[in-house]
Amino acid sequence: MTTTNTFTAVIYEGTPGVRVHRDHLRIVGTGRAELIDVVLAEVERGAGRIELCGGIGAEDAAAVRAAVGPGVRIGLTRYGFESLERIADYKRAAMAGELRPGAFLYLAPGLDPDRDRDTHTDAVFVPVPDPGAIAGVVASLSGLGLGLIELYGGLGVDAAAAAVRASGGQIPVGFVGYDD
């Protein structure tokens, strides 16, 4: 299915392919070597914003910026100070082959976080109907043994703070910051 209007493409390093396709947002997994090609394909489909997961670093984000040019907003997931130790633990475990599932939460008015979530072995993709619902959504994920939570598609610093509080500070929470 081709999306004809401008949308947000969330690109993460993981199982290749489209994991979530909504009118306003697509979540696409890729390998590191295919990153630029996947981003360019999403821009060709009409993505006006690219949001890169926390596993993609500044060097790769700069390469994405160079590839797409100035007409597309590029965002990179960042972690607040309170999450740094836990995200470092997550990275060490992942590098040792012990990948814990991640939760990718995205703003999606009209969708139900329980009914409309997409669950896979490596990640759960959860729509959040409004930023005020973050605490309840994070609480609903408590039994999944999550290694991280990342916020996309319009969930910013206020939502990140709510997610940190809702997790009791036990799960690192990342949110997207843009380069403009």
C-alpha positions in Angstrom: 0.0 0.0 0.0 1.4 3.4 -0.9 0.9 6.3 1.4 0.2 9.4 -0.7 0.3 12.1 1.9 3.1 13.2 4.2 3.6 10.9 7.1 6.2 10.0 9.7 8.5 7.1 9.0 10.0 5.5 12.1 13.1 3.5 11.2 14.6 1.1 13.7 17.4 -1.4 13.6 15.7 -4.8 13.8 13.6 -7.3 11.9 13.4 -6.0 8.3 10.1 -4.9 6.9 7.1 -2.7 7.7 6.0 -3.5 11.2 3.2 -0.9 11.5 1.4 1.0 8.8 -1.1 3.7 9.8 -2.2 6.6 7.7 0.1 9.0 9.5 2.9 6.8 10.5 4.9 3.7 9.3 7.4 1.8 11.5 10.0 0.0 9.4 12.8 -2.4 10.6 16.1 -2.5 8.8 19.7 -3.7 9.0 22.4 -1.1 9.4 23.7 -1.7 5.8 20.3 -1.0 4.3 19.5 2.1 6.4 19.9 4.7 3.7 18.0 2.7 1.1 15.1 2.1 3.5 15.0 5.8 4.4 15.1 6.9 0.8 12.3 4.5 0.0 10.1 6.0 2.8 10.9 9.5 1.5 9.9 8.4 -2.0 6.6 7.2 -0.5 5.9 10.6 1.0 7.5 10.7 4.4 8.1 14.2 5.5 9.6 13.2 8.8 12.1 10.4 9.6 12.4 9.3 13.2 15.4 7.1 13.9 15.5 4.7 16.8 18.0 4.9 19.7 20.1 2.1 18.2 21.1 4.4 15.3 23.8 6.8 16.2 24.7 10.4 15.3 27.0 9.3 12.5 24.3 7.3 10.8 21.8 10.1 11.4 24.1 12.5 9.7 24.4 10.1 6.7 20.6 10.0 6.5 20.5 13.8 6.6 23.0 14.0 3.7 21.1 11.4 1.7 17.6 13.0 2.0 18.6 16.7 1.9 17.0 19.6 3.8 13.3 19.0 2.7 12.8 16.2 5.2 12.9 16.5 9.0 15.3 14.1 10.7 14.8 13.1 14.3 17.0 10.9 16.5 15.9 9.1 19.7 17.6 10.5 22.8 17.6 9.4 26.4 17.4 11.7 29.4 20.0 11.7 32.1 17.8 9.5 34.4 17.8 6.7 31.7 21.5 6.7 30.8 22.7 3.9 33.1 19.8 1.6 32.1 20.2 2.2 28.4 23.9 1.5 28.7 23.0 -1.8 30.5 20.5 -2.5 27.6 23.3 -1.9 25.0 25.8 -4.1 26.8 23.2 -6.9 27.0 22.3 -6.5 23.3 26.0 -6.6 22.3 26.3 -9.9 24.3 23.3 -11.3 22.4 20.8 -10.9 25.2 18.2 -8.7 23.5 15.3 -7.8 25.6 12.1 -6.6 23.9 11.5 -2.9 23.3 8.2 -1.0 23.4 7.7 1.6 20.6 4.8 3.9 21.6 3.4 6.3 19.0 0.7 8.9 19.0 -2.4 7.6 17.3 -5.7 9.3 18.2 -8.7 7.0 17.8 -6.7 3.8 18.3 -6.9 1.5 21.3 -3.5 0.7 23.0 -4.6 -2.9 23.8 -6.7 -3.8 20.8 -4.5 -2.1 18.2 -1.0 -3.0 19.4 1.3 -5.1 17.3 3.3 -7.6 19.3 6.4 -9.4 18.1 9.1 -11.4 19.9 11.6 -8.5 19.8 9.2 -5.5 20.1 5.7 -4.4 20.9 4.3 -1.4 18.9 1.6 0.4 20.8 -0.6 3.3 19.7 -1.3 5.9 22.3 -4.6 7.8 21.8 -3.4 11.0 23.5 -0.3 12.0 25.5 -2.3 11.9 28.7 -2.7 8.1 28.3 1.0 7.4 28.6 1.0 6.3 32.2 -1.8 3.8 31.7 -0.1 2.4 28.5 3.2 2.0 30.3 1.5 0.3 33.2 -0.1 -2.2 30.8 3.3 -3.2 29.5 4.8 -3.9 33.0 4.8 -7.7 32.6 6.7 -7.9 29.3 10.2 -7.7 30.7 11.0 -4.7 28.5 14.5 -3.5 27.9 13.5 0.0 26.8 10.6 2.2 25.8 10.9 4.6 22.9 8.3 7.3 22.0 7.5 8.3 18.4 5.1 10.2 16.2 4.5 13.3 18.3 5.1 12.0 21.8 7.7 14.4 23.2 9.4 15.3 26.5 6.2 15.6 28.5 5.2 12.1 27.4 8.8 10.8 28.2 8.6 12.3 31.7 5.2 10.6 32.2 6.7 7.2 30.9 9.7 7.5 33.3 7.3 8.1 36.2 5.0 5.3 35.2 7.9 2.8 34.9 9.2 3.9 38.3 12.4 4.8 36.5 13.1 1.1 36.0 13.0 1.2 32.1 15.0 3.6 30.0 12.8 5.9 28.0 13.8 7.5 24.8 12.1 10.3 22.8 12.8 11.9 19.4 14.6 15.2 19.1 14.8 16.9 15.7 17.8 18.5 14.0 16.0 21.7 13.2 
